[in-house]
Amino acid sequence: MKKLFAAGLFALTAGAFPAMADITVKLPSDAGIKSLEYNYTTIPALASAKSRAERGTVSDSVAVKDNTAVIPVGNDNGGYSFQIKTGEKSYIPMYALPGDNVIIEISALEPLDYKASGSQLADDMNAVDEIEAPFVEQISAISKSENPDRQKMQEIYGDFMEAIKEFIEENPTSTASSMAIMYLSGDDFVNAYNRLGERAKTSAVYPLVSRQYERVQQSLEKERKLKELSSGNVDAPGFSLKDLDGKMVSLSDFKGKWVILDFWGSWCPWCIKGFPELKEAYNNYKGELEIIGIDCREDENAWRKGVEKYELPWVNVYNPETTTVLDDYAVSGFPTKAIINPEGKIANITVGHDPAFFDKLKELMGK
C-alpha cells in the first residue's frame, strides 16, 4: 500500500497511555530500524480542535525487537488517529479503537508498501487503498521519467477523484465510504456527503467527516462571496485599523484614488515573494495609487519587525483577530490582494502570489 494522495488527510499527534490493545508493526528483515517513532491524537480531539495545540499533540517511540514493534492503543472510546514514521518523509496513517489489535506488515520501506489487517477501520482503509493503488502506480511511473508530464499526472489524479466518487455512490452505506470521502473537496465532497447512508455514519472516523463538511461549506461560501465581491459592482467594505504610529486609518480616507489592499503576514513566504513587484507598482503609479498593507494572523511585534525588515514604504496597518476584515473580503489564503477603484468599488481580488495581478492592475488603470 503506497500513499501519495493521503498526505493532507491525517493530521495526527502522539504519546503513551495505558494499553488496551495494540498495533503490531512487522518490518522487513533488512529494515535496520531499532526504534519506531509515532504520533497519535484522539479522533474527538482531531475533530473539534480549532488549533494544532488543541489536538493535544504528543510524540513517542517504541523499541523494535526481532523486526517487530508494538504500539499501544488507549481506551478513549472515540478512537485514535496514528501516524507511524517509517522514513524521513514517509509514514503510515492508521485509525484504531480500544480493543483493536491491528497488524501492519511492511513488505518494503522504499517505496513504502504495507498491508494492515485486524479491524474494521483497517479493512475500510484497505478498501480505499485498493481504489488508489492503480492511480499511484501510474503517477509513480510518470514521475520517474526524464520529463514528467504534469498535465497527465493531473488528469490521473482527476480520474482517481472520479473513482472515489463512484465508490461512494455505489456503496453509500459502507463505513469505508466515510473513509473515502475525506479525499474529496468542494462540491464533490458535499454531493458525496449527502449520499452517505446511516450505517456509513457509524464509522469511528465520521466525526472527522462532519468537521470536514463544516470546513467545506465555509470554503464554498467564501468562494461564492469572493465571486460576488469581484463582480465590479460591490462597494469595498470599510474598516479602521491602527497604523505604525497608533493612528486609525480608514479605507474611506483614500476615496478618489486607486487602492491595493495587501493582506499579508511576515510568516507567509509567498507574501514576501511579491513585495518587489508591489514596490515597483507603488513607484510606477505614485500619486494615483495607494497601497494598504493589512497584517494578519500574527502578534503586533512580529508585524512591526516585518514592516521594518522588508522596508514596506506604503501605509501599514495591524489587523487584530477580533475584526471582521478577513471575512468582509472573503480572504481564504495569503497573500490576497484587492484592487479598489477611485469610486470605492472592488475591481479585482486575487488570491495567492500571481504575477497576472499586476497585468490586471495595469489594465484597470489604463497604463
C-alpha positions, -999 to +999 in steps of 0.1 A: +000+000+000+016+033-011+003+067+000+007+096-024-027+113-021-034+110+016-008+134+028-031+161+039-058+139+054-043+126+086-031+154+108-020+134+138-004+136+173+012+111+197+021+097+232+020+069+257-011+058+277-024+026+293-026-001+266-060-017+260-049-032+226-021-026+202-008-020+167+018-046+158+042-034+131+062-060+113+092-046+095+113-061+067+143-081+079+167-056+064+150-025+078+177-017+103+153+003+125+159+000+162+130+021+174+098+032+157+085+068+161+048+075+161+022+102+168-014+100+178-044+120+188-079+110+197-104+113+169-127+136+190-098+160+197-089+160+160-125+167+150-130+195+175-097+213+178-095+248+165-057+248+165-028+224+164-022+230+201-058+219+210-052+185+194-030+175+224-001+165+202+024+141+218+052+120+203+066+087+214+086+057+202+087+020+208+116-004+206+119-027+176+127-064+186+130-091+160+118-066+133+086-061+153+073-030+171+042-029+193+024+004+196-003+006+224-038+017+217-056+035+245-091+034+260-107+065+246-140+053+230-138+079+203-108+062+189-073+073+178-056+086+147-020+074+144+010+084+122+037+058+122+070+071+109+088+047+085+113+071+069+125+107+066+093+117+047+071+086+048+046+074+074+017+050+078-016+066+088-038+043+109-070+046+129-077+024+158-104+018+185-100+004+220-098-034+217-085-033+182-054-055+175-041-042+142-013-059+123+007-039+098+030-059+076+056-038+058+070-055+027+092-026+016+102+008+031+113+024-002+089+028-018+067+022+012+045-008+007+024-024+035-008-042+044-029-037+075-055-061+090-073-069+122-100-043+125-129-028+106-111+005+103-081-012+088-104-030+063-120+003+054-086+019+048-077-011+026-108-007+006-098+029-003-062+018-009-074-007-035-091+022-054-059+043-050-033+017-060-035+017-098-035+055-099-005+057-076+013+033-100+006+054-130+017+086-112+048+069-100+058+057-135+053+092-150+072+109-122+103+087-128+105+097-165+131+123-176+105+149-184+074+141-163+041+151-180+025+170-151-007+176-171-011+138-175-004+134-138-031+159-130-055+140-153-048+108-135-054+125-102-088+136-116-096+100-126-088+090-090-112+115-077-139+102-101-132+066-088-137+078-052-170+094-061-181+063-079-172+041-050-193+062-026-222+064-050-222+026-053-215+020-015-234+047+003-240+026+034-204+012+037-183+025+066-154+026+040-173+054+023-167+076+054-130+069+049-131+075+011-150+108+013-121+126+031-102+126-002-128+149-018-133+186-016-157+213-027-190+204-043-177+169-049-174+164-011-208+180-004-226+158-030-209+127-017-217+137+019-254+140+011-253+104-003-239+088+028-263+063+045-268+059+082-246+029+085-217+048+069-221+074+096-214+048+124-177+048+114-154+060+141-140+085+116-173+101+109-167+130+133-138+139+110-161+138+080-186+161+098-158+185+106-146+185+070-182+192+059-183+223+080-150+235+066-160+228+030-193+247+035-173+276+049-149+274+019-177+273-006-194+303+010-161+322+008-158+313-029-194+325-035-187+357-017-154+362-034-171+359-068-197+384-058-171+408-044-151+406-076-181+415-099-171+451-100-204+462-086-197+459-049-187+488-026-155+479-007-163+471+029-150+499+052-126+494+081-105+514+105-072+499+117-042+513+136-010+522+117+026+520+130+021+553+149-012+541+165-033+564+143-065+550+130-065+545+092-098+541+073-104+529+038-126+560+032-095+582+037-084+572+002-115+576-018-107+592-052-075+571-055-068+536-067-061+514-037-045+480-033-053+461-001-025+437+005-035+410+031-002+395+043+019+383+072+056+381+079+051+343+083+040+340+047+068+333+022+046+339-008+035+373+006+072+383+009+079+370-026+055+395-041+070+426-024+094+436-052+067+437-078+044+455-054+071+481-047+076+486-084+038+492-089+038+516-060+066+537-076+051+535-111+017+548-100+028+572-073+001+599-067-027+578-082-023+546-062-021+539-025-012+505-010-025+495+024-007+465+038-031+447+062-011+424+085-029+392+095-026+363+120+005+374+140+012+395+170+019+432+167+056+429+175+061+405+146+042+428+123+064+458+132+095+438+127+082+425+093+075+460+081+109+472+091+127+441+077+111+442+043+111+480+041+075+484+032+070+521+020+032+522+019+005+525+046+008+496+070-019+487+095-023+459+120-054+437+119-062+420+152-082+388+152-112+405+167-120+423+134-142+411+106-120+424+078-109+390+066-145+377+064-156+410+048-132+405+019-136+366+018-099+361+024-092+324+022-054+324+015-024+346+017-014+368+001-048+382-010-048+415-029-078+436-036-079+465-060-103+493-051-112+518-078-115+556-071-153+553-067-147+529-038-158+497-055-139+464-056-124+460-091-105+428-085-095+403-058-065+379-064-057+351-040-021+339-039+011+352-055+001+356-091+021+379-115-011+383-136-024+405-108-001+433-120-013+429-156-048+433-143-038+464-123-023+479-155-054+471-175-077+486-149-057+518-145-053+521-183-015+522-182 
